[in-house]
Amino acid sequence: QVASQPGAAIEEVTAWAWVESQSGRRTEALRRLDAAPAPIRVSPRACLFYGAILAEAGRRPEARLYLQKAEGQPKLLPEEKRIIERARRLAGPGI
């Protein structure tokens, strides 16, 4: 039933990519996200993880763009705030 809810597919793709990235399979994670449908690039929660993975991969300008989108979402969870802070440090100045 979750898959039928709006945005569920985006959340699923993002979740899988995050797990891959944190398991040391960053290339696979980026491949999954780069091939994802365009809505993933506007979902604030998806942008949070996409930006963090991009920052870890050294794709800093892209990471900053997605992290800025992610920061605009209301009610970030504490863990999400920590992910953004870490990604900011990796992405460098400009955020």
N, C-alpha and C positions, 0 to 999 in steps of 0.2 A: 504494500500500500504506500510505503514511503516513496517509491519510485514514481508513483503517479502524481505526486504533489509538485507544484511548480518549483523549479530550481533544484529538485532532488538529483537529477542527472549531473548537474554542475557540481553539486556538493560531493557526489560519489566520485567523479573524476578527480576532483581536488583532493579528496581524502586518500584515494589510492596513490596519487602522485606524492603526497606528503609522506606517506608510509614508505614509498620507494626511496624518496630522498633521504629520509632519516635512517634507512637501512643501507645506505651507501650506494644506492643505485640512482644517482642524480641524473645521469644521462637518460635513463628510461623515464624518469619523472618529467624531465623537460620535454622529451619527445611526446609524452602523453599530453602535457599541457599545451605545447605548441600546436598540436593537432586538434585540440578541443574546439568545440563550436564557439563562435564569437561571444555569446552571452557570458562565457566564463571571464571575459575581460572586463565586464562591467559589474559583476556580482561582488560587492565589497568583501564578503567572507572569502570568496575564491581568490580575489586579488591579494588578500593577506598572505595566503599560502603560496600563490604564484610568485609574488614579490619576494618572499623569503627564500624560495628555491632559486630564483634568479640571482639574488644577492649571494647565496652560497656558491653559485656557479661563476661568479665574477661578472655577470651581465648587469653591471651597476646602473646605467641610465634607465634600462627597462625596469629594474627592481625598484628604483625610486618612484617611477610613474605608478606602478601597481601598489606600492606601499602607501602613497599619498591617497589613492582611492580607498584603500582599506581603512585608513585612519578616519575617514569620514563616516564610518558606520556607527550607529548608536549601540551602546551597551556592549562594548568589547569585553570578553571574558578575561580574567587575569592572565591565563596562559596565552591568550592571543596578544595581549599587551606585551608580554615578555618576548614572544616571537617577533613582533614588530620592532621592539627595542634592539634585539640582537641583529635583525636584518638591517636596521638603520646603520648600526656600527659597521656591518660588512659592506653596505652600499656606499658608504662615505658621504661627504658633504652634499648638500643639495636637497635634503629632506627636512 
